[in-house]
């Protein structure tokens, strides 16, 4: 089993930056595809970004492209989401997720087997 714990969420002003971390335990996730999703109140959980195990292949949703960067440190079993130029519409609970199918990078939340508890990001205008 894989346990994921997100951290780093907080209140930030529009235009600011924030870095979320996702620490994995239970087993190494160095070969897993790791993803970030978010869920705003009253909305469905949506894909934000994903990264393959090697860290060389990433994929972003259009609404964060150019503003967010996903990265990973496999020596620490940790994935990061660097967020810049934050907007009020980025306000959501951000979830980290793991997909053991290392050969793919997917935006479908149903493909991710393991999930963290979420970290609240609030962007004030």
Buried (B, 14 or more C-beta within 10 A) or exposed (E): EBBBBBBBBEEBEBEBEBEBBBBBEEBEBBEBBBBBBBBBEEEEBBBBBBBBBEBEEBBBBEEBEEBBBBBBEBEEBBBBBBBBEBBEEBBBBBBBBBBBEBEEBBBEBEBBEBBBEBBEBBBEE
